[in-house]
Every structure is written in structure tokens, then in C-alpha cells.
Amino acid sequence: MEECIFCKIVKNEIKSFKFYEDENCIAILDIMPRSKGMSLVIPKKHIENIDEEEELSKKIFESSLKIIKTIKKVLNPFEVVVSNYPSQIKHFHLRIYPFYEKEIPLIESQPKKVEERELEETLNLLKTCVETTKSVEEKKEEVKEIERSKEEIYWIKRSISLG
């Protein structure tokens, strides 16, 4: 059986416009978008249906929320819609459609013709935002609560009540 195109994209064997990656999935710009910023969220593991691996699917949706927030922040669409309708490619993936006020793309509509330059520009905007978000999340993780003994807690509470 020939390996699917999404598996090859995940392995970087085929050029893509990847702007997000975590341990479970990648997000790429669709090269035949229905709207600016239309993206595909692809699990790294080859599964054909959403219900094959429930835990993985949950993680893909969690990642999709981050991707949607990035698209909203960077491209400022009117709305963003997520779809996983059947595809010719038998590798489960989510399609993220940014909708803009003056152009509401229909899922069945013809792809927009976009130049590689335009995809690169959108890619760079999204990548910058993703990298900024990741560094903020890492800094949040660095903040750790100081462990205190019961005696310390007692004296802290007492000094607060006396103050």
C-alpha cells in the first residue's frame, strides 16, 4: 500500500506550509484554500476516522483550539469554522475555514487561486504568533508554587491576621 500524502507531509518528505506542530499533530496552510488562512490539522499518526483513537482525537481538537485562536488573532476573520467531512485522502484531518465579512466561502466552492508568495506571507504571520504563544506558555509553566510546611503556613497566616 502506498503511503498517504499526509503521512509524507508529516515526515517532511513533501513541502508544506507548516505553521504549528506538537507531539500529536501539525497544522498547515491548505494550498488550495477556500479562504485566506484555510488550514488543515493533521494527526502525526495515520488514522482514517475520528473515532479510531479517542484520546488522540481529543488532543487534535485541543490543538485545533490553539490554531483557531492564532488564526483569529493574526487574520481577524469574521468567524472560523471547523470541518472533518470526508475526503479523498484517507487520513483523518480537520479543516479550519476562516470566514471573512465580504467573502463567505462555501465548503463546496472552488478553491481560490493563490500565489506561493501569498501563502508564505500568511505562513510567516501565523508562525510568528505561534512562536510567541509557545514562549508565553513556557514562561507560565516555569512559575512554580513554593512548597511550605504546615508550620510556615501557620506563621504566615498569623502574621497576616496581626498585620
MDTraj code that builds the backbone (N, CA, C; nanometers):
import mdtraj as md
import numpy as np

residues = "MET GLU GLU CYS ILE PHE CYS LYS ILE VAL LYS ASN GLU ILE LYS SER PHE LYS PHE TYR GLU ASP GLU ASN CYS ILE ALA ILE LEU ASP ILE MET PRO ARG SER LYS GLY MET SER LEU VAL ILE PRO LYS LYS HIS ILE GLU ASN ILE ASP GLU GLU GLU GLU LEU SER LYS LYS ILE PHE GLU SER SER LEU LYS ILE ILE LYS THR ILE LYS LYS VAL LEU ASN PRO PHE GLU VAL VAL VAL SER ASN TYR PRO SER GLN ILE LYS HIS PHE HIS LEU ARG ILE TYR PRO PHE TYR GLU LYS GLU ILE PRO LEU ILE GLU SER GLN PRO LYS LYS VAL GLU GLU ARG GLU LEU GLU GLU THR LEU ASN LEU LEU LYS THR CYS VAL GLU THR THR LYS SER VAL GLU GLU LYS LYS GLU GLU VAL LYS GLU ILE GLU ARG SER LYS GLU GLU ILE TYR TRP ILE LYS ARG SER ILE SER LEU GLY".split()
xyz = np.array([
    [0.0840, -0.1191, 0.0000],
    [0.0000, 0.0000, 0.0000],
    [0.0884, 0.1253, 0.0000],
    [0.0563, 0.2187, -0.0839],
    [0.1331, 0.3423, -0.0941],
    [0.1014, 0.4327, 0.0247],
    [0.2061, 0.4938, 0.0784],
    [0.1883, 0.5835, 0.1926],
    [0.1092, 0.7073, 0.1503],
    [0.0223, 0.7539, 0.2388],
    [-0.0630, 0.8680, 0.2040],
    [0.0168, 0.9989, 0.2015],
    [-0.0374, 1.0948, 0.1320],
    [0.0297, 1.2242, 0.1156],
    [0.0453, 1.2962, 0.2498],
    [-0.0533, 1.2828, 0.3403],
    [-0.0426, 1.3498, 0.4697],
    [0.0688, 1.2883, 0.5546],
    [0.0870, 1.1559, 0.5457],
    [0.1979, 1.0930, 0.6184],
    [0.3316, 1.1464, 0.5672],
    [0.3406, 1.1663, 0.4367],
    [0.4634, 1.2212, 0.3781],
    [0.4853, 1.3663, 0.4211],
    [0.3780, 1.4424, 0.4312],
    [0.3891, 1.5814, 0.4779],
    [0.4354, 1.5839, 0.6230],
    [0.3771, 1.4969, 0.7067],
    [0.4159, 1.4891, 0.8481],
    [0.5648, 1.4579, 0.8606],
    [0.6170, 1.3717, 0.7727],
    [0.7589, 1.3326, 0.7761],
    [0.8496, 1.4319, 0.7028],
    [0.7930, 1.5424, 0.6566],
    [0.8678, 1.6444, 0.5811],
    [0.9261, 1.5908, 0.4507],
    [0.8625, 1.4915, 0.3932],
    [0.9061, 1.4382, 0.2643],
    [0.8469, 1.5193, 0.1488],
    [0.7422, 1.5946, 0.1789],
    [0.6771, 1.6805, 0.0802],
    [0.6700, 1.8204, 0.1390],
    [0.6980, 1.9194, 0.0568],
    [0.6921, 2.0587, 0.1028],
    [0.5505, 2.0938, 0.1472],
    [0.5436, 2.1652, 0.2566],
    [0.4141, 2.2144, 0.3047],
    [0.4351, 2.3513, 0.3682],
    [0.3255, 2.4144, 0.4016],
    [0.3291, 2.5451, 0.4670],
    [0.2892, 2.5249, 0.6129],
    [0.3780, 2.4565, 0.6858],
    [0.3513, 2.4191, 0.8251],
    [0.3756, 2.5378, 0.9169],
    [0.2774, 2.5668, 1.0033],
    [0.2950, 2.6764, 1.0984],
    [0.2735, 2.6344, 1.2426],
    [0.2343, 2.5096, 1.2653],
    [0.2140, 2.4616, 1.4021],
    [0.2533, 2.3149, 1.4070],
    [0.3154, 2.2766, 1.5198],
    [0.3482, 2.1357, 1.5409],
    [0.3562, 2.1099, 1.6900],
    [0.2996, 1.9977, 1.7309],
    [0.3182, 1.9489, 1.8668],
    [0.3414, 1.7984, 1.8580],
    [0.3377, 1.7284, 1.9708],
    [0.3689, 1.5855, 1.9684],
    [0.2634, 1.5019, 1.8957],
    [0.1437, 1.5557, 1.8761],
    [0.0340, 1.4792, 1.8162],
    [-0.0029, 1.5173, 1.6739],
    [0.0223, 1.6423, 1.6353],
    [-0.0272, 1.6876, 1.5050],
    [0.0559, 1.8025, 1.4493],
    [0.0237, 1.8336, 1.3236],
    [0.0780, 1.9531, 1.2597],
    [-0.0397, 2.0317, 1.2024],
    [-0.0163, 2.1597, 1.1773],
    [-0.1147, 2.2414, 1.1061],
    [-0.0429, 2.3040, 0.9880],
    [-0.1074, 2.2940, 0.8722],
    [-0.0507, 2.3504, 0.7500],
    [-0.1554, 2.4367, 0.6815],
    [-0.1078, 2.5318, 0.6040],
    [-0.1993, 2.6080, 0.5193],
    [-0.2395, 2.5198, 0.4024],
    [-0.3664, 2.5226, 0.3683],
    [-0.4152, 2.4487, 0.2526],
    [-0.3633, 2.5186, 0.1273],
    [-0.3073, 2.4429, 0.0336],
    [-0.2536, 2.5045, -0.0887],
    [-0.3632, 2.5339, -0.1907],
    [-0.4838, 2.4842, -0.1637],
    [-0.5994, 2.5172, -0.2480],
    [-0.7122, 2.5664, -0.1571],
    [-0.6902, 2.6811, -0.0916],
    [-0.7846, 2.7273, 0.0107],
    [-0.9160, 2.7803, -0.0460],
    [-1.0178, 2.7738, 0.0365],
    [-1.1469, 2.8362, 0.0043],
    [-1.1485, 2.9795, 0.0560],
    [-1.0566, 3.0087, 0.1495],
    [-1.0426, 3.1439, 0.2037],
    [-0.9000, 3.1609, 0.2553],
    [-0.8593, 3.2859, 0.2762],
    [-0.7245, 3.3147, 0.3256],
    [-0.7063, 3.2504, 0.4627],
    [-0.5995, 3.1742, 0.4771],
    [-0.5683, 3.1116, 0.6047],
    [-0.6339, 2.9765, 0.6265],
    [-0.7057, 2.9247, 0.5258],
    [-0.7654, 2.7921, 0.5422],
    [-0.6539, 2.6937, 0.5743],
    [-0.6750, 2.6160, 0.6792],
    [-0.5700, 2.5288, 0.7298],
    [-0.6194, 2.3865, 0.7477],
    [-0.5242, 2.2958, 0.7548],
    [-0.5525, 2.1555, 0.7817],
    [-0.4770, 2.1161, 0.9074],
    [-0.5457, 2.0510, 0.9999],
    [-0.4827, 1.9982, 1.1203],
    [-0.4748, 1.8470, 1.1001],
    [-0.3525, 1.7956, 1.0973],
    [-0.3289, 1.6569, 1.0590],
    [-0.2595, 1.5823, 1.1727],
    [-0.3189, 1.4716, 1.2195],
    [-0.2503, 1.3909, 1.3206],
    [-0.1214, 1.3325, 1.2626],
    [-0.0197, 1.3224, 1.3462],
    [0.1054, 1.2626, 1.3007],
    [0.0884, 1.1122, 1.2787],
    [0.0033, 1.0524, 1.3588],
    [-0.0245, 0.9094, 1.3435],
    [-0.1329, 0.8924, 1.2378],
    [-0.1146, 0.7953, 1.1501],
    [-0.2137, 0.7715, 1.0444],
    [-0.3357, 0.7009, 1.1031],
    [-0.4454, 0.7737, 1.1068],
    [-0.5754, 0.7147, 1.1386],
    [-0.6721, 0.7640, 1.0319],
    [-0.7701, 0.6809, 1.0000],
    [-0.8630, 0.7189, 0.8938],
    [-0.9873, 0.7892, 0.9456],
    [-1.0272, 0.7565, 1.0678],
    [-1.1514, 0.8130, 1.1212],
    [-1.1312, 0.8702, 1.2604],
    [-1.2117, 0.9691, 1.2916],
    [-1.2035, 1.0397, 1.4194],
    [-1.2214, 0.9463, 1.5388],
    [-1.3002, 0.8403, 1.5218],
    [-1.3315, 0.7529, 1.6349],
    [-1.2369, 0.6336, 1.6485],
    [-1.1336, 0.6276, 1.5688],
    [-1.0378, 0.5172, 1.5792],
    [-0.9576, 0.5247, 1.7084],
    [-0.9173, 0.6441, 1.7449],
    [-0.8385, 0.6643, 1.8670],
    [-0.8919, 0.7874, 1.9381],
    [-0.9771, 0.7628, 2.0341],
    [-1.0483, 0.8723, 2.1007],
    [-0.9545, 0.9715, 2.1691],
    [-0.8552, 0.9215, 2.2413],
    [-0.7643, 1.0126, 2.3131],
    [-0.6857, 1.1005, 2.2160],
    [-0.6387, 1.0417, 2.1085],
    [-0.5663, 1.1197, 2.0080],
    [-0.6576, 1.2250, 1.9467],
    [-0.7797, 1.1864, 1.9160],
    [-0.8751, 1.2816, 1.8573],
    [-0.9014, 1.3984, 1.9514],
    [-0.9126, 1.3711, 2.0806],
    [-0.9321, 1.4794, 2.1785],
    [-0.8139, 1.5763, 2.1747],
    [-0.6942, 1.5214, 2.1672],
    [-0.5742, 1.6062, 2.1638],
    [-0.5680, 1.6887, 2.0353],
    [-0.6142, 1.6305, 1.9256],
    [-0.6168, 1.7034, 1.7986],
    [-0.7120, 1.8228, 1.8102],
    [-0.8271, 1.8008, 1.8747],
    [-0.9217, 1.9115, 1.8925],
    [-0.8649, 2.0181, 1.9862],
    [-0.7936, 1.9772, 2.0906],
    [-0.7299, 2.0749, 2.1799],
    [-0.6293, 2.1600, 2.1018],
    [-0.5493, 2.0961, 2.0199],
    [-0.4528, 2.1697, 1.9372],
    [-0.5251, 2.2613, 1.8393],
    [-0.6366, 2.2130, 1.7855],
    [-0.7145, 2.2938, 1.6905],
    [-0.7634, 2.4229, 1.7542],
    [-0.7991, 2.4169, 1.8816],
    [-0.8418, 2.5390, 1.9510],
    [-0.7294, 2.6421, 1.9541],
    [-0.6073, 2.5974, 1.9791],
    [-0.4920, 2.6886, 1.9778],
    [-0.4726, 2.7480, 1.8381],
    [-0.4874, 2.6636, 1.7384],
    [-0.4696, 2.7076, 1.5997],
    [-0.5769, 2.8090, 1.5616],
    [-0.7003, 2.7827, 1.6017],
    [-0.8106, 2.8755, 1.5739],
    [-0.7838, 3.0106, 1.6392],
    [-0.7382, 3.0084, 1.7647],
    [-0.7068, 3.1343, 1.8334],
    [-0.5980, 3.2109, 1.7590],
    [-0.4991, 3.1389, 1.7096],
    [-0.3915, 3.2025, 1.6333],
    [-0.4456, 3.2655, 1.5056],
    [-0.5278, 3.1912, 1.4338],
    [-0.5861, 3.2433, 1.3092],
    [-0.6703, 3.3672, 1.3379],
    [-0.7506, 3.3614, 1.4443],
    [-0.8345, 3.4771, 1.4789],
    [-0.7488, 3.5990, 1.5131],
    [-0.6431, 3.5757, 1.5883],
    [-0.5576, 3.6866, 1.6307],
    [-0.4831, 3.7489, 1.5125],
    [-0.4334, 3.6659, 1.4234],
    [-0.3487, 3.7140, 1.3142],
    [-0.4285, 3.7633, 1.1938],
    [-0.5319, 3.6898, 1.1549],
    [-0.6029, 3.7206, 1.0304],
    [-0.7350, 3.7934, 1.0515],
    [-0.7821, 3.7985, 1.1750],
    [-0.9034, 3.8714, 1.2114],
    [-1.0253, 3.8370, 1.1244],
    [-1.0587, 3.7080, 1.1128],
    [-1.1765, 3.6720, 1.0336],
    [-1.3053, 3.7037, 1.1085],
    [-1.4145, 3.7089, 1.0351],
    [-1.5473, 3.7278, 1.0934],
    [-1.5817, 3.6081, 1.1819],
    [-1.5486, 3.4884, 1.1357],
    [-1.5747, 3.3643, 1.2093],
    [-1.4799, 3.2566, 1.1583],
    [-1.4650, 3.1507, 1.2373],
    [-1.3840, 3.0361, 1.1961],
    [-1.4685, 2.9104, 1.2147],
    [-1.4692, 2.8260, 1.1132],
    [-1.5476, 2.7024, 1.1165],
    [-1.4531, 2.5838, 1.1016],
    [-1.4839, 2.4761, 1.1740],
    [-1.4042, 2.3539, 1.1669],
    [-1.4890, 2.2442, 1.1041],
    [-1.4272, 2.1670, 1.0170],
    [-1.4988, 2.0594, 0.9481],
    [-1.4093, 1.9372, 0.9363],
    [-1.4706, 1.8213, 0.9370],
    [-1.3952, 1.6995, 0.9066],
    [-1.4728, 1.6115, 0.8088],
    [-1.5385, 1.6770, 0.7132],
    [-1.6167, 1.5990, 0.6173],
    [-1.5241, 1.5087, 0.5353],
    [-1.5791, 1.4012, 0.4814],
    [-1.4975, 1.3015, 0.4102],
    [-1.4112, 1.3623, 0.3001],
    [-1.2982, 1.2993, 0.2810],
    [-1.2004, 1.3486, 0.1851],
    [-1.1492, 1.2326, 0.1005],
    [-1.0876, 1.2665, -0.0110],
    [-1.0233, 1.1636, -0.0937],
    [-0.9028, 1.1050, -0.0217],
    [-0.8434, 1.1829, 0.0669],
    [-0.7267, 1.1374, 0.1421],
    [-0.7769, 1.0650, 0.2664],
    [-0.7413, 0.9391, 0.2789],
    [-0.7905, 0.8563, 0.3894],
    [-0.6988, 0.8677, 0.5116],
    [-0.6836, 0.9900, 0.5569],
    [-0.6060, 1.0200, 0.6777],
    [-0.6881, 1.1268, 0.7489],
    [-0.7402, 1.0945, 0.8658],
    [-0.8244, 1.1892, 0.9389],
    [-0.7550, 1.3250, 0.9484],
    [-0.8312, 1.4300, 0.9279],
    [-0.7793, 1.5661, 0.9448],
    [-0.8966, 1.6614, 0.9629],
    [-0.8674, 1.7744, 1.0214],
    [-0.9676, 1.8796, 1.0379],
    [-0.9347, 1.9929, 0.9426],
    [-1.0380, 2.0506, 0.8867],
    [-1.0221, 2.1683, 0.8012],
    [-1.0700, 2.2893, 0.8796],
    [-0.9885, 2.3912, 0.8802],
    [-1.0236, 2.5142, 0.9511],
    [-1.0451, 2.6231, 0.8467],
    [-1.1686, 2.6735, 0.8443],
    [-1.2084, 2.7748, 0.7462],
    [-1.2274, 2.9107, 0.8133],
    [-1.1390, 3.0063, 0.7899],
    [-1.1678, 3.1421, 0.8351],
    [-1.2712, 3.2040, 0.7400],
    [-1.3753, 3.2629, 0.7954],
    [-1.4773, 3.3322, 0.7154],
    [-1.4565, 3.4814, 0.7341],
    [-1.4582, 3.5550, 0.6257],
    [-1.4428, 3.6995, 0.6305],
    [-1.5743, 3.7648, 0.5908],
    [-1.5994, 3.8848, 0.6420],
    [-1.7284, 3.9510, 0.6203],
    [-1.7707, 3.9571, 0.4747],
    [-1.6813, 3.9933, 0.3874],
    [-1.7200, 4.0132, 0.2473],
    [-1.7018, 3.8886, 0.1618],
    [-1.6542, 3.7813, 0.2215],
    [-1.6391, 3.6581, 0.1439],
    [-1.6677, 3.5397, 0.2350],
    [-1.7816, 3.4837, 0.2191],
    [-1.8185, 3.3663, 0.2971],
    [-1.7953, 3.2441, 0.2076],
    [-1.6865, 3.1699, 0.2336],
    [-1.6575, 3.0561, 0.1469],
    [-1.7496, 2.9383, 0.1776],
    [-1.8039, 2.8806, 0.0762],
    [-1.8816, 2.7593, 0.0937],
    [-1.7855, 2.6416, 0.0876],
    [-1.8120, 2.5431, 0.1685],
    [-1.7229, 2.4282, 0.1730],
    [-1.7103, 2.3641, 0.0350],
    [-1.8179, 2.3656, -0.0420],
    [-1.8167, 2.3036, -0.1745],
    [-1.7620, 2.3967, -0.2827],
    [-1.7319, 2.5199, -0.2489],
    [-1.6892, 2.6164, -0.3505],
    [-1.5540, 2.5782, -0.4101],
    [-1.5231, 2.6422, -0.5187],
    [-1.3958, 2.6180, -0.5861],
    [-1.2822, 2.6830, -0.5066],
    [-1.1666, 2.6193, -0.5080],
    [-1.0527, 2.6790, -0.4385],
    [-1.0155, 2.8135, -0.4993],
    [-0.9621, 2.9003, -0.4122],
    [-0.9111, 3.0288, -0.4597],
    [-0.7731, 3.0051, -0.5202],
    [-0.7411, 3.0834, -0.6197],
    [-0.6063, 3.0755, -0.6751],
    [-0.5175, 3.1673, -0.5922],
    [-0.4165, 3.1084, -0.5314],
    [-0.3234, 3.1874, -0.4508],
    [-0.1812, 3.1592, -0.4965],
    [-0.1039, 3.2630, -0.4946],
    [0.0373, 3.2514, -0.5292],
    [0.1126, 3.1971, -0.4080],
    [0.2229, 3.1303, -0.4337],
    [0.3055, 3.0778, -0.3256],
    [0.3509, 3.1909, -0.2333],
    [0.3771, 3.3079, -0.2905],
    [0.4197, 3.4248, -0.2121],
    [0.3150, 3.4600, -0.1064],
    [0.1871, 3.4563, -0.1457],
    [0.0794, 3.4890, -0.0515],
    [0.0711, 3.3844, 0.0602],
    [0.0888, 3.2571, 0.0236],
    [0.0904, 3.1520, 0.1254],
    [0.2074, 3.1730, 0.2217],
    [0.3237, 3.2091, 0.1679],
    [0.4421, 3.2343, 0.2514],
    [0.4176, 3.3500, 0.3485],
    [0.3544, 3.4573, 0.3006],
    [0.3252, 3.5726, 0.3867],
    [0.2324, 3.5324, 0.5013],
    [0.1261, 3.4604, 0.4688],
    [0.0321, 3.4150, 0.5719],
    [0.1023, 3.3202, 0.6679],
    [0.1828, 3.2302, 0.6140],
    [0.2584, 3.1354, 0.6947],
    [0.3465, 3.2079, 0.7959],
    [0.4193, 3.3083, 0.7514],
    [0.5092, 3.3820, 0.8404],
    [0.4334, 3.4536, 0.9514],
    [0.3192, 3.5110, 0.9192],
    [0.2370, 3.5765, 1.0219],
    [0.1917, 3.4757, 1.1273],
    [0.1420, 3.3609, 1.0818],
    [0.0927, 3.2587, 1.1746],
    [0.2057, 3.1999, 1.2573],
    [0.3197, 3.1714, 1.1951],
    [0.4342, 3.1148, 1.2672],
    [0.4807, 3.2079, 1.3783],
    [0.4887, 3.3363, 1.3480],
    [0.5327, 3.4341, 1.4476],
    [0.4404, 3.4323, 1.5684],
    [0.3118, 3.4289, 1.5443],
    [0.2150, 3.4273, 1.6537],
    [0.2241, 3.2973, 1.7330],
    [0.2395, 3.1837, 1.6653],
    [0.2505, 3.0541, 1.7331],
    [0.3746, 3.0525, 1.8213],
    [0.4880, 3.1003, 1.7702],
    [0.6121, 3.1021, 1.8473],
    [0.5991, 3.1916, 1.9695],
    [0.5348, 3.3063, 1.9552],
    [0.5138, 3.3973, 2.0680],
    [0.4260, 3.3310, 2.1731],
    [0.3192, 3.2666, 2.1290],
    [0.2276, 3.1989, 2.2211],
    [0.2988, 3.0874, 2.2956],
    [0.3813, 3.0088, 2.2250],
    [0.4538, 2.8991, 2.2891],
    [0.5489, 2.9513, 2.3957],
    [0.6200, 3.0619, 2.3677],
    [0.7141, 3.1143, 2.4664],
    [0.6406, 3.1662, 2.5894],
    [0.5226, 3.2242, 2.5714],
    [0.4424, 3.2697, 2.6855],
    [0.3960, 3.1497, 2.7672],
    [0.3518, 3.0427, 2.7003],
    [0.3075, 2.9225, 2.7708],
    [0.4222, 2.8595, 2.8481],
    [0.5430, 2.8589, 2.7900],
    [0.6591, 2.8034, 2.8582],
    [0.6913, 2.8838, 2.9830],
    [0.6808, 3.0164, 2.9751],
    [0.7078, 3.1002, 3.0918],
    [0.6056, 3.0747, 3.2011],
    [0.4790, 3.0517, 3.1635],
    [0.3758, 3.0207, 3.2622],
    [0.4092, 2.8914, 3.3348],
    [0.4615, 2.7923, 3.2608],
    [0.4971, 2.6647, 3.3209],
    [0.6138, 2.6792, 3.4174],
    [0.7031, 2.7760, 3.3929],
    [0.8194, 2.7957, 3.4776],
    [0.7819, 2.8439, 3.6173],
    [0.6707, 2.9146, 3.6299],
    [0.6279, 2.9658, 3.7591],
    [0.5784, 2.8488, 3.8427],
    [0.6488, 2.8209, 3.9515],
    [0.6119, 2.7090, 4.0377],
    [0.5797, 2.7620, 4.1762],
    [0.4815, 2.7000, 4.2350],
    [0.4423, 2.7397, 4.3689],
    [0.5449, 2.6869, 4.4685],
    [0.5801, 2.7697, 4.5654],
    [0.6767, 2.7310, 4.6671],
    [0.6080, 2.6380, 4.7664],
    [0.6743, 2.5258, 4.7939],
    [0.6180, 2.4334, 4.8919],
    [0.6523, 2.4836, 5.0314],
    [0.5530, 2.4827, 5.1176],
    [0.5726, 2.5301, 5.2547],
    [0.5211, 2.4256, 5.3525],
    [0.5852, 2.4223, 5.4675],
    [0.5410, 2.3294, 5.5717],
    [0.4170, 2.3861, 5.6407],
    [0.3484, 2.3007, 5.7138],
    [0.2289, 2.3448, 5.7870],
    [0.2651, 2.4538, 5.8874],
    [0.3824, 2.4420, 5.9459],
    [0.4262, 2.5421, 6.0433],
    [0.4476, 2.6781, 5.9760],
    [0.5125, 2.6777, 5.8603],
    [0.5326, 2.8025, 5.7861],
    [0.3991, 2.8670, 5.7506],
    [0.3067, 2.7853, 5.7037],
    [0.1745, 2.8360, 5.6657],
    [0.1054, 2.8972, 5.7873],
    [0.1168, 2.8307, 5.9023],
    [0.0560, 2.8828, 6.0248],
    [0.1116, 3.0217, 6.0559],
    [0.2444, 3.0374, 6.0515],
    [0.3057, 3.1654, 6.0870],
    [0.2757, 3.2740, 5.9838],
    [0.2670, 3.2367, 5.8590],
    [0.2311, 3.3345, 5.7554],
    [0.0894, 3.3842, 5.7790],
    [-0.0024, 3.2910, 5.8031],
    [-0.1420, 3.3299, 5.8285],
    [-0.1518, 3.4164, 5.9535],
    [-0.0759, 3.3806, 6.0554],
    [-0.0800, 3.4566, 6.1803],
    [-0.0276, 3.5983, 6.1599],
    [0.0836, 3.6109, 6.0840],
    [0.1387, 3.7454, 6.0619],
    [0.0430, 3.8305, 5.9780],
    [-0.0303, 3.7683, 5.8873],
    [-0.1283, 3.8421, 5.8070],
    [-0.2432, 3.8893, 5.8950],
    [-0.2897, 3.8018, 5.9855],
    [-0.4030, 3.8405, 6.0707],
    [-0.3631, 3.9459, 6.1742],
    [-0.2366, 3.9495, 6.2143],
    [-0.1904, 4.0505, 6.3097],
    [-0.1645, 4.1841, 6.2414],
    [-0.1317, 4.1770, 6.1118],
    [-0.0948, 4.2969, 6.0366],
    [-0.2117, 4.3763, 5.9997],
])
top = md.Topology()
chain = top.add_chain()
for i, resn in enumerate(residues, 1):
    res = top.add_residue(resn, chain, resSeq=i)
    for name in ("N", "CA", "C"):
        top.add_atom(name, md.element.get_by_symbol(name[0]), res)
traj = md.Trajectory(xyz[None], top)
